[in-house]
């Protein structure tokens, strides 16, 4: 792997530079599949362990089966990898900051690869995560290279972030602003500085790419296109990046939770999963468990700790040292075994959301999870933790109206008690209002899938991006 493959058209090469966190690796790996389907060679770069993590956790297709996605594996980064702190005052995964800082040492290997690619291709197109600006900064030395910034968050969230940072350059509807949560508690000061340092390089790009689509976020994509924000550069909404799959994958290798889902009634199960950067305190795990039990609803609960900086060591998934199970109420699993299961390893979230039995999703509202849920037509019970999640929550619940709030960002320092968990689950899964949200989510999901299909608006936007980079 890693050696340069020249069997593809020595014409245009795409260099994909993801940020080494699961929610970012995943999106650009899925985008690699969409671009490679247009006979364009995609060079996906990262350390050996992060590339392996991205491939191992992707669902819906096999990255190693596509000959024109070439993985370039760099030596591991050196950084401290402290465990996550479930009791930290800010839920942001600050234990990963050493990894973020270390990622800047990829600048040299990326530049070396760029030199090779630019010597053998008419054009090199760099698609880089907005948090990797410093890593690709040397592309300006190669006259046939151009770069596109990928924003891994919703158009809604990135619009307000840029608009506020630019000093609110134009008026927008007061109503929208009233509901916008503050950024307080979303990030640590170290991370805010890191983002600022990376965004300094954005002025050199030729445009921006988003994992969203116009049927979901058209008003915010239009605001992002205003010259005060876009600087008159092009942008493309190419999402959903994830393949649209329904729970009918190969029976040989199906995860046991999918086999359990096969036996449940349509829309009867809520998936409870909080992404790869959330670690709950013991008290919060107990309250969540009691709330799920009291709700009397069917559930799949993915209960695991936040990823550390190294998810794999020597190719094997790192076993967590702390025992999540000890935090569950005594006898909990035995009591709920008829209607709920706990998954302690990596869960096939996309396939669970695509399954006919899944009717709701209790989620942290990370953008990957939101897009997967939207494209599968599943409504969300929102429980934001940090970063873009509080604002995604407002997009889901107030703008798109396909979800409810379980944890209000203004009360982020408080434990969500069992009663609130129970009420949230019941409201989404067993009420008229929940049924109405499910109907709206299904309608929006249908529109998204139609846009992504042959001849759909999203597909046409992808075609226009491909013709732009291969012009």
C-alpha positions as CSV (number, residue, x, y, z in Angstrom):
1,X,0.0,0.0,0.0
2,X,1.7,3.4,0.1
3,X,3.7,2.8,-3.2
4,X,2.4,5.1,-5.9
5,X,0.0,3.4,-8.3
6,X,0.1,4.8,-11.8
7,X,-2.3,2.4,-13.4
8,X,-5.0,5.0,-13.3
9,X,-5.3,7.9,-15.7
10,X,-2.2,9.9,-15.3
11,X,-4.3,13.0,-15.6
12,X,-6.1,14.2,-12.4
13,X,-5.4,12.8,-8.9
14,X,-7.3,13.6,-5.8
15,X,-5.3,13.8,-2.5
16,X,-7.6,13.3,0.5
17,X,-6.3,14.7,3.8
18,X,-8.6,13.8,6.7
19,X,-8.2,14.9,10.3
20,X,-7.3,11.8,12.4
21,X,-10.6,11.6,14.4
22,X,-13.2,9.0,13.7
23,X,-16.0,11.5,12.7
24,X,-13.6,13.1,10.2
25,X,-11.8,10.1,8.9
26,X,-15.2,8.5,8.1
27,X,-16.6,11.3,6.1
28,X,-13.7,11.7,3.8
29,X,-13.4,8.0,3.3
30,X,-17.0,7.9,2.1
31,X,-16.4,10.9,-0.1
32,X,-13.4,8.9,-1.6
33,X,-15.8,6.2,-2.7
34,X,-18.1,8.8,-4.5
35,X,-15.2,10.4,-6.3
36,X,-13.4,7.2,-7.2
37,X,-16.7,6.0,-8.9
38,X,-16.0,8.7,-11.6
39,X,-12.7,7.0,-12.6
40,X,-10.6,9.5,-10.7
41,X,-7.8,8.1,-8.6
42,X,-8.1,9.1,-4.9
43,X,-5.0,9.0,-2.6
44,X,-6.2,8.8,1.0
45,X,-3.5,9.7,3.5
46,X,-2.9,9.1,7.2
47,X,-0.9,7.1,9.7
48,X,-1.1,3.4,9.4
49,X,-3.2,3.1,12.5
50,X,-5.7,5.8,11.5
51,X,-6.1,4.5,8.0
52,X,-6.8,1.0,9.4
53,X,-9.3,2.5,11.9
54,X,-11.1,4.3,9.1
55,X,-11.3,1.1,6.9
56,X,-12.2,-1.2,9.7
57,X,-15.1,1.0,11.0
58,X,-16.7,1.9,7.7
59,X,-20.0,0.3,6.8
60,X,-21.9,-0.3,3.6
61,X,-18.8,-1.0,1.3
62,X,-15.3,-2.4,1.4
63,X,-12.6,0.3,0.9
64,X,-10.0,-2.4,-0.1
65,X,-12.2,-3.6,-3.0
66,X,-11.9,-0.3,-4.9
67,X,-8.7,-0.3,-7.0
68,X,-8.5,3.5,-7.5
69,X,-8.6,4.4,-3.8
70,X,-4.9,4.2,-2.8
71,X,-4.0,4.4,0.9
72,X,-0.8,6.0,1.8
73,X,0.3,5.0,5.2
74,X,2.7,7.3,7.2
75,X,4.5,6.2,10.4
76,X,2.6,6.6,13.7
77,X,2.5,10.0,15.4
78,X,4.1,10.4,18.8
79,X,1.9,11.9,21.4
80,X,0.6,11.4,25.0
81,X,-2.7,9.5,25.0
82,X,-4.4,10.1,28.4
83,X,-7.7,8.5,29.1
84,X,-10.9,10.5,28.7
85,X,-12.2,12.3,31.9
86,X,-15.9,11.6,32.4
87,X,-16.1,14.3,35.1
88,X,-14.4,17.1,33.2
89,X,-16.3,20.5,33.5
90,X,-16.4,20.7,29.7
91,X,-17.4,17.5,27.8
92,X,-15.1,18.3,24.8
93,X,-12.6,15.4,24.4
94,X,-9.6,17.4,25.5
95,X,-7.7,14.1,26.1
96,X,-7.3,14.1,22.3
97,X,-5.6,17.5,22.1
98,X,-2.1,15.9,22.0
99,X,-3.2,13.9,18.9
100,X,-4.5,17.1,17.3
101,X,-1.2,18.9,17.9
102,X,0.8,16.0,16.7
103,X,-1.1,15.9,13.4
104,X,0.8,18.9,12.2
105,X,3.9,16.7,11.8
106,X,2.2,15.1,8.7
107,X,3.1,18.3,6.8
108,X,6.4,16.9,5.5
109,X,5.1,13.4,4.3
110,X,2.1,15.0,2.7
111,X,4.3,17.5,0.8
112,X,6.6,14.7,-0.3
113,X,3.6,12.8,-1.7
114,X,2.3,15.9,-3.3
115,X,5.6,16.4,-5.1
116,X,5.3,12.8,-6.5
117,X,1.7,13.3,-7.6
118,X,2.2,16.7,-9.2
119,X,5.1,15.3,-11.3
120,X,3.0,12.5,-12.7
121,X,-0.5,14.2,-13.1
122,X,-1.8,17.1,-15.0
123,X,-3.6,18.3,-11.9
124,X,-3.6,17.4,-8.2
125,X,-6.7,18.2,-6.3
126,X,-6.3,18.4,-2.6
127,X,-9.5,17.9,-0.5
128,X,-8.5,18.5,3.1
129,X,-10.3,18.7,6.4
130,X,-10.5,22.3,7.6
131,X,-8.5,21.2,10.7
132,X,-5.6,20.2,8.5
133,X,-4.8,23.6,6.9
134,X,-1.2,23.7,8.2
135,X,-0.5,20.2,6.9
136,X,-1.3,21.0,3.3
137,X,0.1,24.6,3.3
138,X,3.0,23.8,0.9
139,X,0.7,22.9,-2.0
140,X,1.2,26.5,-3.2
141,X,4.7,25.4,-4.3
142,X,3.2,23.2,-7.0
143,X,1.6,25.1,-9.9
144,X,-0.7,22.2,-10.9
145,X,-2.1,21.7,-7.4
146,X,-5.3,23.3,-6.0
147,X,-7.0,22.8,-2.7
148,X,-10.6,22.5,-1.4
149,X,-11.6,22.9,2.2
150,X,-13.9,20.2,3.6
151,X,-16.1,21.3,6.5
152,X,-17.1,18.3,8.6
153,X,-20.1,20.0,10.2
154,X,-23.5,21.2,9.0
155,X,-23.9,24.2,6.8
156,X,-26.1,25.7,9.6
157,X,-23.2,25.4,12.1
158,X,-20.4,26.5,9.9
159,X,-22.4,29.5,8.6
160,X,-23.0,30.9,12.1
161,X,-19.4,30.2,13.1
162,X,-18.0,32.1,10.1
163,X,-20.6,34.8,10.2
164,X,-19.9,35.5,13.9
165,X,-16.1,35.4,13.3
166,X,-16.4,37.9,10.5
167,X,-18.2,40.3,12.7
168,X,-21.8,39.6,11.4
169,X,-21.2,41.2,8.0
170,X,-24.9,41.3,7.0
171,X,-28.3,41.1,8.7
172,X,-30.1,37.8,9.1
173,X,-33.6,36.9,10.4
174,X,-33.8,37.7,14.2
175,X,-36.0,34.6,14.7
176,X,-33.2,32.3,13.7
177,X,-30.8,34.0,16.1
178,X,-33.1,33.8,19.1
179,X,-32.7,30.0,19.1
180,X,-29.0,29.9,18.5
181,X,-27.2,28.3,21.5
182,X,-24.0,30.0,22.7
183,X,-20.6,28.4,22.0
184,X,-19.8,28.5,25.7
185,X,-18.8,25.1,26.9
186,X,-18.5,23.7,23.3
187,X,-14.7,23.8,23.1
188,X,-11.6,24.1,25.3
189,X,-9.4,27.3,24.8
190,X,-6.6,25.1,23.5
191,X,-8.9,23.7,20.7
192,X,-10.2,27.2,19.8
193,X,-6.6,28.3,19.3
194,X,-5.9,25.2,17.2
195,X,-8.9,25.9,15.0
196,X,-7.8,29.5,14.5
197,X,-4.3,28.4,13.5
198,X,-5.7,25.9,10.9
199,X,-8.2,28.3,9.5
200,X,-5.5,30.8,8.7
201,X,-4.6,28.8,5.6
202,X,-8.2,28.8,4.2
203,X,-7.6,31.9,2.1
204,X,-5.6,29.8,-0.4
205,X,-8.3,27.3,-1.3
206,X,-10.3,27.2,-4.5
207,X,-13.6,26.4,-2.8
208,X,-15.4,24.5,-0.1
209,X,-17.1,21.1,0.2
210,X,-19.9,20.1,2.6
211,X,-21.4,16.8,3.6
212,X,-24.9,18.0,3.3
213,X,-27.5,18.5,0.6
214,X,-29.7,21.3,-0.6
215,X,-33.0,19.5,0.3
216,X,-31.8,19.6,4.0
217,X,-29.9,22.9,4.3
218,X,-30.6,25.0,1.2
219,X,-31.2,28.4,3.1
220,X,-27.8,28.0,5.0
221,X,-25.9,26.9,1.9
222,X,-27.3,30.1,0.2
223,X,-26.1,32.2,3.1
224,X,-22.6,30.6,2.8
225,X,-22.6,31.5,-0.9
226,X,-22.9,35.2,-0.1
227,X,-19.6,36.9,-1.2
228,X,-18.9,38.3,2.3
229,X,-18.6,34.7,3.5
230,X,-17.5,32.8,0.4
231,X,-15.1,35.4,-1.0
232,X,-16.8,34.5,-4.3
233,X,-15.2,31.0,-4.3
234,X,-17.2,28.0,-5.4
235,X,-18.8,25.6,-3.0
236,X,-20.4,22.2,-3.3
237,X,-22.9,20.3,-1.1
238,X,-22.0,16.7,-2.0
239,X,-23.8,14.8,0.8
240,X,-24.9,12.5,2.0
241,X,-21.5,10.9,1.7
242,X,-22.6,7.7,3.5
243,X,-24.0,5.0,1.2
244,X,-27.8,4.6,1.6
245,X,-28.2,1.0,2.8
246,X,-31.1,-0.9,4.3
247,X,-30.5,-3.6,6.9
248,X,-30.1,-6.5,4.5
249,X,-26.4,-6.9,4.4
250,X,-24.6,-10.2,4.0
251,X,-26.0,-12.7,6.5
252,X,-22.7,-14.4,7.1
253,X,-21.0,-11.4,8.7
254,X,-24.0,-9.6,10.2
255,X,-23.6,-8.1,13.6
256,X,-25.7,-9.9,16.2
257,X,-27.7,-6.7,17.0
258,X,-29.0,-6.7,13.4
259,X,-30.2,-10.3,13.8
260,X,-32.0,-9.2,17.0
261,X,-33.6,-6.2,15.0
262,X,-34.9,-8.6,12.4
263,X,-37.3,-10.0,15.1
264,X,-38.7,-6.6,16.2
265,X,-41.7,-4.8,14.8
266,X,-41.3,-1.9,12.4
267,X,-40.2,1.4,14.0
268,X,-40.3,-0.1,17.4
269,X,-36.6,0.2,18.5
270,X,-34.7,3.3,19.5
271,X,-30.9,3.3,18.9
272,X,-29.0,4.9,21.8
273,X,-25.5,5.9,20.8
274,X,-23.3,8.9,21.6
275,X,-20.5,8.8,19.1
276,X,-16.8,8.2,19.6
277,X,-15.9,11.2,21.8
278,X,-18.3,10.9,24.6
279,X,-17.6,9.3,28.0
280,X,-20.4,9.4,30.6
281,X,-19.9,9.6,34.4
282,X,-21.0,6.6,36.5
283,X,-24.1,8.6,37.7
284,X,-25.1,9.5,34.2
285,X,-24.9,5.9,33.0
286,X,-27.1,4.8,35.9
287,X,-29.7,7.5,35.2
288,X,-29.8,6.6,31.5
289,X,-30.2,2.9,32.2
290,X,-33.0,3.5,34.7
291,X,-34.7,5.9,32.2
292,X,-34.5,3.3,29.4
293,X,-35.9,0.6,31.7
294,X,-38.8,2.8,32.8
295,X,-39.7,3.9,29.3
296,X,-40.8,0.3,28.5
297,X,-39.5,0.8,24.9
298,X,-37.3,-1.5,22.9
299,X,-33.7,-0.2,22.5
300,X,-30.2,-0.9,21.3
301,X,-27.7,0.9,23.6
302,X,-24.1,1.3,22.3
303,X,-22.2,1.6,25.6
304,X,-18.5,2.4,25.2
305,X,-15.9,4.9,26.3
306,X,-14.7,7.7,24.1
307,X,-11.9,6.8,21.7
308,X,-8.4,7.4,22.9
309,X,-5.7,8.9,20.5
310,X,-4.9,5.3,19.5
311,X,-7.9,3.2,18.8
312,X,-5.8,0.3,17.4
313,X,-2.5,-1.0,18.7
314,X,-0.6,-3.5,16.5
315,X,-3.8,-3.6,14.4
316,X,-6.0,-4.7,17.3
317,X,-8.7,-2.7,18.9
318,X,-7.5,-1.3,22.2
319,X,-9.4,-2.9,25.1
320,X,-10.7,-0.2,27.5
321,X,-9.1,-0.3,30.9
322,X,-12.1,1.0,32.8
323,X,-15.1,-1.2,33.2
324,X,-18.2,0.5,31.8
325,X,-20.3,-2.5,33.0
326,X,-19.7,-1.9,36.6
327,X,-21.6,1.4,36.3
328,X,-24.9,-0.2,35.3
329,X,-27.6,-0.8,37.9
330,X,-27.5,-4.3,39.4
331,X,-29.5,-6.8,37.4
332,X,-30.3,-4.2,34.7
333,X,-29.5,-6.4,31.7
334,X,-31.4,-9.4,33.1
335,X,-34.5,-7.2,33.6
336,X,-34.5,-5.7,30.2
337,X,-33.3,-8.6,28.1
338,X,-36.7,-9.1,26.4
339,X,-36.7,-5.7,24.9
340,X,-33.2,-4.2,25.0
341,X,-29.6,-5.1,24.1
342,X,-26.3,-3.5,25.0
343,X,-23.6,-3.4,22.4
344,X,-20.1,-2.8,23.9
345,X,-18.0,-2.9,20.8
346,X,-18.2,-1.0,17.5
347,X,-21.8,-1.0,16.2
348,X,-22.9,-0.9,12.6
349,X,-24.8,2.4,13.1
350,X,-25.6,3.0,9.5
351,X,-27.1,-0.5,9.1
352,X,-29.1,-0.2,12.4
353,X,-30.5,3.2,11.2
354,X,-31.4,1.7,7.9
355,X,-33.2,-1.2,9.4
356,X,-37.1,-1.3,9.3
357,X,-37.3,-1.9,13.0
358,X,-35.5,1.3,14.0
359,X,-37.9,4.1,14.7
360,X,-35.7,6.6,16.6
361,X,-32.2,7.6,17.5
362,X,-31.0,9.1,20.8
363,X,-27.9,10.9,19.7
364,X,-25.2,13.4,20.6
365,X,-25.9,15.1,17.2
366,X,-22.5,14.8,15.8
367,X,-22.8,15.6,12.1
368,X,-22.0,12.1,10.8
369,X,-24.8,10.7,13.0
370,X,-27.2,13.5,11.9
371,X,-26.6,12.9,8.2
372,X,-26.9,9.1,8.6
373,X,-30.2,9.5,10.6
374,X,-31.6,12.0,8.1
375,X,-30.7,9.9,5.0
376,X,-32.3,6.9,6.7
377,X,-35.4,8.9,7.6
378,X,-35.1,8.4,11.4
379,X,-36.0,11.1,13.9
380,X,-33.6,12.1,16.7
381,X,-33.8,12.5,20.5
382,X,-31.0,15.1,20.8
383,X,-28.4,15.1,23.7
384,X,-25.5,17.3,22.6
385,X,-22.1,17.1,24.4
386,X,-19.7,19.6,22.8
387,X,-18.4,21.2,19.6
388,X,-21.0,21.6,16.8
389,X,-23.5,19.4,18.5
390,X,-25.6,22.0,20.4
391,X,-26.1,23.9,17.2
392,X,-26.9,20.7,15.2
393,X,-29.5,20.0,17.8
394,X,-31.3,23.3,17.0
395,X,-31.1,22.5,13.2
396,X,-32.7,19.0,13.9
397,X,-35.4,20.1,16.4
398,X,-36.3,23.7,15.4
399,X,-35.4,24.1,11.8
400,X,-36.0,20.6,10.3
401,X,-38.5,19.6,13.1
402,X,-37.4,15.9,13.0
403,X,-36.5,15.6,16.6
404,X,-36.8,16.5,20.3
405,X,-34.4,17.8,22.9
406,X,-33.4,15.5,25.7
407,X,-30.7,17.7,27.1
408,X,-31.0,21.5,26.8
409,X,-27.6,23.1,26.2
410,X,-28.3,25.8,28.8
411,X,-28.4,23.0,31.4
412,X,-25.3,21.2,30.1
413,X,-23.7,21.1,33.6
414,X,-26.6,19.0,35.0
415,X,-27.1,15.3,35.0
416,X,-30.0,14.2,32.8
417,X,-32.2,12.3,35.2
418,X,-33.9,9.0,34.6
419,X,-37.4,10.7,34.4
420,X,-36.2,13.0,31.6
421,X,-34.7,10.0,29.7
422,X,-37.9,8.1,30.1
423,X,-40.1,11.0,28.9
424,X,-37.8,11.8,26.0
425,X,-37.8,8.1,24.8
426,X,-41.6,7.8,25.2
427,X,-42.2,11.1,23.4
428,X,-40.2,10.1,20.4
429,X,-41.3,6.5,20.3
430,X,-44.8,6.3,21.7
431,X,-46.6,9.6,21.2
432,X,-48.6,11.4,18.4
433,X,-45.9,14.1,18.3
434,X,-43.2,11.4,17.8
435,X,-45.2,9.7,15.1
436,X,-45.5,13.1,13.3
437,X,-41.7,13.6,13.5
438,X,-41.2,10.1,12.2
439,X,-43.4,10.9,9.2
440,X,-41.5,14.2,8.6
441,X,-38.1,12.4,9.0
442,X,-39.2,9.7,6.5
443,X,-40.3,12.3,4.0
444,X,-37.0,14.2,4.3
445,X,-35.0,10.9,4.1
446,X,-36.9,10.1,0.9
447,X,-36.1,13.5,-0.6
448,X,-32.4,13.1,0.4
449,X,-32.2,9.6,-1.2
450,X,-33.9,10.9,-4.3
451,X,-31.4,13.8,-4.6
452,X,-28.5,11.3,-4.2
453,X,-29.8,8.9,-6.9
454,X,-29.0,9.0,-10.6
455,X,-30.3,12.3,-12.1
456,X,-31.1,13.8,-8.6
457,X,-30.0,17.3,-7.5
458,X,-27.2,16.0,-5.2
459,X,-25.9,13.7,-7.9
460,X,-25.8,16.6,-10.4
461,X,-23.9,18.7,-7.9
462,X,-21.3,15.8,-7.5
463,X,-21.1,15.6,-11.3
464,X,-20.5,19.4,-11.5
465,X,-17.7,19.1,-8.9
466,X,-16.1,16.2,-10.9
467,X,-16.2,18.2,-14.2
468,X,-14.8,21.2,-12.4
469,X,-11.8,19.3,-11.0
470,X,-11.2,17.4,-14.2
471,X,-11.7,20.4,-16.5
